[in-house]
Amino acid sequence: MRRLAVIAAATSLAACGQQAQLEPVPPGTLPPAPYGAETRPEADELLELDPLAAPERSVELRTRSEEREDDPFDLPPQ
């Protein structure tokens, strides 16, 4: 029984890696074009994140090793 469960889990996990183009389910369609846009965006374009959703870090916090200051709250365990 356990062996069957492991095989079923491995098979279902292997099925998750589909590399085909995304398309809507046959009775449905992609959403309409946004107001003011001339064309309707494709499925891949709808999945792209805008820059505000995932901004890139522009400032490196530490450029070199620095000595830490004493922390009055870093006490040893009692």
Summary of the structure (lengths in Angstrom):
residues: 78
radius of gyration: 25.4
end to end distance: 50.0
largest distance: 68.4
contacts: 78
relative contact order: 0.08
helix: 23%
strand: 0%
